[in-house]
Amino acid sequence: MIAAADTDGSLQFYWQPIGSQQWNPEQVAGPGHAFSPASVAQVGNSTVIATQSPDNSLLFYWQPIGSQQWNPEQVAGPGTTFEWPTVAQVGNSTVECDHLNWLRSGLVSSRISAPPGW
């Protein structure tokens, strides 16, 4: 799995079945939604992506595996995220971390969210 912000600020996702050489592209969000490099992970039965928006919000997108619908969430509002976020599964939670805030304060600035049904 690969998630990337395009030059127009759209968020792209690419996946490839194991054993295949075919990459499958999907647009997660249209132009103007992604400002930073994106982070992608599998959390439970969903693919999750975190990215920073142009207004420095922390954005989170999730999609149940096998679905074609991406579900957006704003984790933190404008002016809260100033560097590339990371997303991972920790126990039964999704944890997102803004690295720059962590580097500045020496603390992990994390927000915990989970897709519905978790």
C-alpha positions in Angstrom: 0.0 0.0 0.0 1.1 3.5 -0.8 -0.5 6.8 0.0 0.7 10.1 -1.5 -0.3 13.7 -1.8 -0.3 14.9 -5.4 1.0 18.3 -6.6 -2.6 19.6 -6.7 -3.2 18.6 -3.0 -5.3 15.5 -3.9 -4.7 12.3 -1.9 -3.9 9.2 -3.8 -3.9 5.5 -2.7 -2.2 2.6 -4.5 -2.6 -1.1 -3.7 -1.4 -4.3 -5.2 -2.6 -7.8 -4.4 0.1 -10.1 -3.1 1.7 -12.0 -6.1 0.4 -9.4 -8.6 2.4 -6.9 -10.6 -0.7 -4.7 -11.2 -1.0 -1.6 -9.1 -4.5 -0.2 -8.5 -4.9 3.5 -8.0 -7.7 5.2 -6.1 -8.3 8.9 -5.3 -9.0 9.3 -1.6 -9.7 13.1 -1.6 -9.8 15.7 -4.3 -7.5 18.7 -4.9 -6.7 20.9 -1.9 -7.0 18.3 0.8 -3.5 17.0 1.4 -0.5 19.2 2.1 2.1 16.8 3.7 3.3 13.3 2.9 0.7 10.8 3.8 0.9 7.9 6.2 -0.9 4.7 5.6 -1.5 1.6 7.7 -3.9 -1.4 8.1 -5.9 -1.1 11.3 -8.1 -4.1 12.0 -10.1 -4.6 8.8 -9.6 -1.1 7.5 -7.0 0.8 5.6 -6.3 4.2 7.3 -4.5 7.3 6.0 -3.4 10.4 7.9 -2.3 13.6 6.3 -2.0 17.4 7.0 -4.3 19.7 5.2 -3.3 23.1 3.7 -4.9 24.9 6.7 -2.7 22.7 9.1 -5.6 20.4 10.2 -5.0 16.8 10.8 -7.1 14.6 8.5 -7.9 11.0 8.7 -9.4 8.8 6.0 -10.5 5.1 6.5 -11.8 2.5 4.2 -13.0 -1.1 5.1 -10.9 -3.6 3.2 -12.8 -4.6 0.1 -14.9 -1.4 0.0 -14.6 1.4 -2.5 -15.8 4.2 -0.1 -13.3 6.4 1.7 -14.6 8.0 4.9 -13.0 11.3 5.9 -12.6 12.7 9.4 -11.0 15.8 10.8 -9.0 14.7 13.8 -7.7 18.2 14.8 -8.8 21.6 13.4 -6.9 24.4 11.6 -3.6 25.5 13.0 -3.0 22.3 15.0 -0.7 20.2 12.7 2.6 21.5 11.4 4.4 18.5 10.1 4.0 15.1 8.5 1.7 12.8 10.6 2.1 9.1 11.2 -0.7 6.6 11.7 -0.4 3.1 13.3 -2.5 0.6 15.2 -1.7 0.3 18.9 -3.8 -2.3 20.7 -7.4 -1.7 19.6 -6.9 2.0 18.7 -5.6 4.0 15.8 -2.9 6.5 16.9 -1.9 9.5 14.9 1.2 11.5 15.8 2.3 14.9 14.5 6.2 14.6 14.5 7.0 18.3 14.6 5.0 18.9 17.8 6.7 15.8 19.3 10.1 17.1 18.4 9.4 20.6 19.7 7.9 19.5 23.1 9.7 16.2 23.7 6.2 14.7 24.1 4.1 12.6 21.7 1.3 14.7 20.4 -1.2 12.0 19.6 -4.9 11.8 18.8 -6.7 8.5 19.1 -9.6 7.5 16.8 -11.0 4.3 15.4 -13.2 3.4 12.5 -16.8 2.7 13.4 -17.5 -0.8 14.5 -14.2 -1.2 16.3 
